[in-house]
Amino acid sequence: PQMPGHLAQIMTAIVVMQSCSDLDGTTITADDALYKTLYNYDEPDDLRYADIDDGDTLTVREYLYAMMLTSSCEASLILANQFGDGSIDAFVTKMNDTAAEIGCTATTFTNPTGLCDNRQQTTARDMLTITNYALSLDWFATATSFTPKTANPMNHPDASAWNWTQANSMALEDSSYYYEGAKGIKTGNLSKSGRSIITEATQDENTYLVIAMNAPFEDS
């Protein structure tokens, strides 16, 4: 068992996709009361943001891109509050119920962000089950970058500069770590549990899904 870190946001995305029938037509206005407590978080290096400001109005799909590409903690809390009917705890219950329904046997979620909690545990095998399930849904982000189209001129006067990029360097062509054929899927680093990644690559008509958890940040 390992802490999943931001890999937990894959389950957050699953619950949102199952709860929302119109990803483009449903909008949510950001309220920083949901996430300003993050500014006092004990491990600030674990926090990930997508520059979502108080008052920004984005579609559910746009929030999903923010979360999947950047591991945005604001987006995950905003989505969890919306689809937990105003209760983060109720949303987490949905995460655990869904994990059990699809066959996970060693997974417990305690928050939708993936931030450090010793009680939040999963295994690589369960994350395989969760990821394969997510990939079977109608929408699951494997894009390398995304620019939100929803206008928020007061907070973001240069809309073209508001761009979210995949955190997996192997999927970026201008990176020294680029691996042709690689896609996403999710990264998740925590100070107390190391690096975690789920990535997919296709070569010679074969597709491979790799899950690594609790890898060291530095390995001499």
N, C-alpha and C positions, 0 to 999 in steps of 0.2 A: 504493500500500500504506500502511496505517495500523495502529497498535496498536488493537485493538478495545476495550481497557479491559474493563469488566464485561459488555459485549455478549458476550464469550466464554462467559459462563455459560449462554447459550442452548444452545451445543453441550454444555456440561456436563449440562444438563437432558436433552438428547436421549439422550446415552449412558446416563444413569441410567434413563430411561423404557424404553429398549430392554433394559436389563439386569435390571430388576426387574419381576416378573410380578404383584406384589401391593403396590401403593403404600401401602395402608392397613394391611395385615397385617404388613408388614415394619418393625421398629423398630430404631433404632440409638441407643446410649447415647453421648453426647458425651464425648470425652476431650480435655481442653485441651492435652495433649501434641502434638496434631496442629496446633494453631493458635496456641500461645503465642509462637512465634517471630515472629508478626505484630507483636507489641508492640514489636519492635525495627526495624520496617520503615522504610526511609529516607524515605518520603513518607507520613506518617501521615494526611494529608488524603485520600489515596486509599482508605483502609480503610473498609469498611462492615461493620457488625455488626448482629445481630438479637437481642442479649442472650441468646445460648445459652451456658449455664454448664456447667462440668464436672459430669458426672453427669446432665444432662438426658437424658431418653429421649423421642424423638420418632419419629413415623412418617416414612417416606420422603417421603410427600406433604407433610407439614408442613415438612420440610427444603427441599423444592422451593419451597414458597411463601416461606419465609424468603429463599431465594436470589433468586428471581425478583422479589419485591416490594422487598426492601431491598438487594439485591446482597451479601448476607451472605457474607463471606469464610470464616467458621467453617463455615457450612452447605456451601459448595462443597468445602472440604477434607474434611469429614466424609463427604460423599457420594462423593468421588473415592477416598478410602481404602477405603470399603466396597466399591465396585464396581470397584476396581482390585485387589481381593483383597489389600489391605494395602499396595499400592504406588501412590503418586501418579503416578509415571512410567508405569506400565502403563496407568493410566487415561488419561493424556495421549496415549499411543499409540492408544488406542481413539478419542479425539477426532479425531486426525489421519486415522486410517483411515476413520472415518465421513465426515469432510469430503470426502475423495477419492472415496468411494463415491457420494456424492450429487451430485458434479459440481463441487466447488470446485477452482479451478485456481491460486489465489494466496493460499492460507491455510496458515499454520503455527501450531499451538498449542504453548505450552510450559508452561502451567499452567492449572488449572481455575478460578481466581479471576478472571482478567483483570487482575491486578496487573502493574505495569510490567515489561516485558521487551522490549528492542529486537528480539529474534528472533521475538516473537509478532506476526504480521502477518496482515492480511486486507484485503479491499476491500469497498466498499459492495455491489458486485454479488455477491460471495460471501456476504456477510451476508444478502442477499436470498434466496439459495438456501437458506441455513441456516434462516432464519426461516420461509420458506414450508414447508420440510420439517417444522419443529417444529409449525407450525399444523395440519399434516395428521395429527398423532398424536392418540391418544384423549384425552390430557390435556396441556394446555399452558396455563399460568396467564395469564389476562387479567383476573383479579379486581383490584379497587382496594384491598382490605384483607382481612386474614385473622387470626383469633385461634386459636392452636393449642388443640386440645381435650385433648391428652394431659396428664394431671395431673403436675405437678412441684412439689408444695406446698413442699418444702424451699427450693428456689431461687426460686420465684415464688408467694408466698403469696396475692397478688391476681391470680388467673389472668386476670381480665377486662382487666387493665391491660397484659397482654402481647399487644400488637397490632402487626401489621406492615402498613404502608401503602405503596402504590405510589409510587415516587419521581418518576413523571411527573406534574407538577402539572397538565397539561392534562386529565388523567383524573379530577381531584378537583373535585367540585361546589363546595366551599367555597373554591377557589383563584381568585385574580384572573386566572390563566392558563387557567381552565377552558374547554375547547372541546367543545361538545356532540357526542357521537358518538365521541369519542376513547377508545381503549383502550390501556393499557400502551405498548409491549410490554416495553421494556427501556431503561434508561439506563445510562451508563457514563462517568464522568469520571475522567481521570488528569491529574495536574499537568503531565506532560510531553507529553501529546497532546490536551489540551483536552476539550471536551464531545462526547459521542456519544449518539445516541438512535435508537431504532427505535420508531415509533408507528404505529397504524392508526386510521383514522377512516372512518365510514360516513355518507354524506349523499345524499339523493335516490336511494337504492337503489344508489349506487356506493360501493365500498370502495377506499380508497387506503392504501398502505403507504409510509411515508416513512423513509428512512435518511439520517442526517446524521452525519458523523464529523469529528473534529479541528476543531470549531468553537471560537472564542475564548471564554474565560470571561467577558470583558467586551468590549463593542464600543461605543465612544463614539459 
